[in-house]
Amino acid sequence: MCNGLTPHNFRCRTEVTMKTEEKGNQNVDMGLRSFIKSLAYMTGGAAFLASTTPWLTSCTPEKLDEIKKEKARVALIGSGSRGQYHIHNLLGISHADLVTICDNYQPNLEAALALYPTAKGETDYHKVLEDKSIDGVIIAVPLYLHAQITLDALSAGKHVFCEKAMALRPEDCKAVYDAYKAGDRVLYYCMQRMYDEKYIKAISMIKEGLIGDIVGMRCHWFRNADWRREVPSPELERKINWRLYKEYSGGLMTELGSHQLEVCDWAIGMVPSQVTGMGDIVYWKDGREVWDSVNVVYRYSDGRKINYESLISNKFNGMEEQILGKDGTMDLSKGVYYLEDDHSIPGMRQLLDQVKTGIFASIPSAGPSWRPELKGSYVPHAVLEGKFSVGTGESMVSADRDGADEIRSAFCQSCITGEKAQNVVEEAYYSSMLCLLGNQAMEEQRTIDFPEEYKIPYLKF
Ligand SMILES: NC(=O)c1ccc[n+]([C@@H]2O[C@H](COP(=O)([O-])OP(=O)(O)OC[C@H]3O[C@@H](n4cnc5c(N)ncnc54)[C@H](O)[C@@H]3O)[C@@H](O)[C@H]2O)c1
């Protein structure tokens, strides 16, 4: 019997095998949707799901059935590295037709058209927006253009799916948010963790009490790569390596931190009210302007904190999002949790547990009764049964099975139904704002309070 909400019983629950369909290009449309159905069942109903992940209510299996054989006519604006990854995925979404690809850099436009030869090529995004036959646009251009193209697309009556973060400046985030609220167009941000099964399940477990009260959060993203791309001729340096320059990019915070700060707010149901931090160029002193090392502390009004760190000259720590609870710790990116009381479980029992879950930590099989308080002595438990790949955080384009397929599929469905995905924009807004405020705090070397004028009626501070 697995009733009640104690940590032990939670373990029983996760031992129930969740039937998730094998995902591949052909069944992107059904994977998450069957998962939503089984999750709603396991967590006691659709009402719970609607309160923890309201954005999923617009992409249930039933709603997919309703659109039958209709196809969303979409255009891609920005067909560089991420844009081409979007194209690969669109090929597997049966309710999507990519009709136009737009890029103002010929090599990337040609490479993208080769992937989707029936699409028309375009170099000026305004022309795409004038095309009345297009329902929605997918925007995958450098950050400094996100807000302008999104605003133009919304005012041209298009549904929009934009890459994170929302904008490079707080006032632009607010302008986009206001335009979205004032209109009836759908807007999605590619915050794929919101559609990743292991995150959804893990956060529902946190909300049900698995790890007790949340007392803090630690997120980091470490890579060992310079972020630099080869440039065919020097005048293209800023166009191709836009990520490295402050005029176009928010650096590590907007590129990486935006995803991780979003899940923190999602887990805790609040937005931090203060931020402070330090940013430096420690290793990659190659003419770039954005920091390659950032340490930022976000403080919620009740004293809980997010400790955020990113460094791209050492990858030992990889990528983690740890939600620290009084009774346990959830590592969202790995889809694994640890319970405080497992410390005392004998080594042999720990080993058996680990053989069962397929997740291993080092276990002392014999030794002194005193054990050092090391991470390795905690027993990892899987959030979901079965094989779920864990992103190392090293790829600049994507991680396998990370929710990105599903969020694009949900967007294409919304282009047909016109149904907005609840709270996606709000989540993106606050995570983007937190990144920008983090950058400001590091730039000005001071603690910043979340400005009143940028608070929106969503979540408490
Ligand atoms: N959600 C994620 O996990 C994830 C992962 C990778 C990248 N991204 C985001 O995707 C976006 C693109 O990143 P990328 O690595 O693909 O960059 P990129 O430089 O490879 O591609 C950007 C493309 O936009 C084109 N472009 C620039 N200005 C344009 C304009 N005015 N009109 C049409 N096209 C224009 C460029 O020519 C280029 O081909 C960024 O915002 C990035 O943060 C998100």
The ligand as an ORCA input file, in Angstrom:
! r2SCAN-3c Opt
* xyz 0 1
  N      16.189     26.537    -25.193
  C      17.451     26.137    -25.270
  O      17.878     25.226    -24.572
  C      18.380     26.786    -26.246
  C      19.507     26.109    -26.701
  C      20.337     26.751    -27.625
  C      20.040     28.037    -28.048
  N      18.931     28.675    -27.564
  C      18.586     30.043    -27.987
  O      18.330     30.067    -29.373
  C      18.668     31.351    -29.890
  C      19.573     31.183    -31.103
  O      20.784     30.582    -30.680
  P      21.740     29.876    -31.751
  O      22.803     29.179    -31.003
  O      20.914     29.096    -32.710
  O      22.344     31.148    -32.479
  P      22.904     31.172    -33.974
  O      23.790     32.340    -34.054
  O      23.454     29.833    -34.329
  O      21.598     31.391    -34.861
  C      20.915     32.607    -34.900
  C      20.455     32.824    -36.328
  O      19.625     33.982    -36.378
  C      19.934     34.649    -37.594
  N      19.515     36.042    -37.535
  C      20.080     37.068    -36.881
  N      19.397     38.201    -37.097
  C      18.368     37.876    -37.909
  C      17.304     38.615    -38.491
  N      17.152     39.922    -38.265
  N      16.425     37.966    -39.285
  C      16.551     36.639    -39.520
  N      17.537     35.888    -38.987
  C      18.428     36.509    -38.195
  C      21.432     34.493    -37.727
  O      21.874     34.755    -39.031
  C      21.617     33.043    -37.287
  O      21.512     32.164    -38.370
  C      19.301     32.130    -28.755
  O      18.366     32.961    -28.165
  C      19.703     31.044    -27.785
  O      19.723     31.481    -26.449
  C      18.103     28.067    -26.694
*
